[in-house]
Amino acid sequence: MAASNMQDIKRRIKSVTSTEHITNAMKLVSAGKLRKAKATFEKTNENFHYITHSIAEIFNNSSDVPQHYLLGNREIKTTCYIIVTSCKGLCGGFNSNVIKEAEREILADWEKPVIVAIGTKGKEYFEKRGYDIYSEYLAPPESISFLETQKMSRPIIEMYNSGEIDEVVLIYTSFISSLEQEVKNVTLLPFDIERDPEIMKLDKMVEYEPSVEEVFNYLVPKYVEMMIYAAVVESATCEHAARRMAMENATDNAREMLSNLSLYYNRARQSAITDEIIEIVAGSEAQK
């Protein structure tokens, strides 16, 4: 009985050791990918923040913004949700947190949503629940290019301009630190100018050439394209950070389990040895 128990513990130790090797390797790979993704994120974030802030400043300092880009210009019926998830799992609550936020928004919406899925996890989740996926990007998010973001954004802008959709909402994961990420829900269109107190009001007149309409028709698509691209780059950084943390926790748990199993094995081994000694002594005593 003790020998059988020892065999079971040995098999368990072998299994947990194999798992620990895998999770530790994945942790190291994710740490390397995180360093690379974080460098890209930090390099692009400053430039994108400057550009998007400049565009937001124009929106907040002009009374001539075309009305169809402003909140309150029309009743919001159909919403386009751009949902950014990953193509792989084993990253803790990274995907489930984004999906939960997106589902909460979609269920609160009476109209049928237009879903743009970036990453397979979000696409698979909503597709299985009967939602139509308007468009998708299923390659690893960190490999997305700005050109691909443009191709993805143009139909969304066209649908908004034509009135097929009335709102564009971006749901993604924001990078706070390597240990902390949070889901963000950002309305890209229409703009709520009064809602942004961080943008300074300038006491000067701005002239637009060739016209206000032309300038904003150029700026708005650029703003949406850059916001989506920046969100995807940031989300990819969060994915690697979440996976590194999840794999580190899994490795620590496996090592703790191995420590406990080794203790159980040693106890079972000691018990087996004690039983054998007792049998030998009993046999010896019986022969006297």
Phi, psi and omega in degrees: 000315179294321180297319179296318179297319179296322178296318178299316181294321179297318177298318179296317179300316180298317181295313181293324178298317177299317179298318181297322177297319181293310183295324179293319177297318179295325178297316181294320178296315180296324179296319177295316179294325179296316179302316180293313181295322180293322178296318178295316181299313182293325181291318183276331187298317181297316180294315181294323179296319179297315183293310182294326177294320179296318179294317178299325179296320178296316179299319185280347183246014179233135176267002185257011179300129179308132188302329185289353175264354186258147178298136179098356182283339180205162176288133181273108179252294184263127180248138173262123179254119175262110188250119184255111176236192179254176177259354181230161178260211180056041179227040177064223182269015184307305183286318183296327179294318178294314182297320179299314180296317180295317181295321178300316179295316184293319181292334179279353183262127182286328184275160177292127184279158170255117185252126172250116185257122172250110186105141186287331185297316178292318180300311182297319183298309185283331177295319179295336182262016171086007178276144175277136177262113183293312176209164186211153171228112191249003173283162177307128184306328182292345181265002181292142178254163179295328179297319178293325176297319178299314180298324180287324186282325187303312178298328180293314178298318180297319178295323179292315181295327181275350179090006177292326174234155183244354184204144176236118183242129180253124180239118184208180180255128182263139182271119175259310174203176180297340181256351185220129174223153179220149180284135177244144179236106187241128175272113181279320179219143353284166181277138173252089187296322183291343189277347187254093183284347183284339182278125182287142173272130181259136179269065178205155179273142178243130177255140182245133176234137003283336177199163178301315182301314182296316182297313182287329176294335175275317186291317187299311177301321179297319179299313181296315179301314183291323179296318180292314181298314180299321180294321180292317178299316180293319180296321178297321177297316179297322180300313181292324178294317180293320180292320179299316181293318180296318181288327176294317178296319179295320178295316178298319179295320179296319180293322177295319178296320178298320178298316179293318180294322177298321178296314178298320181296316181296322178294317180296320179296316179296321179295319180296318179297316179299317179299318180296318179298317180298319180296318180296314180297317180297319178296320180295317180294325182291334182278348181287000000 
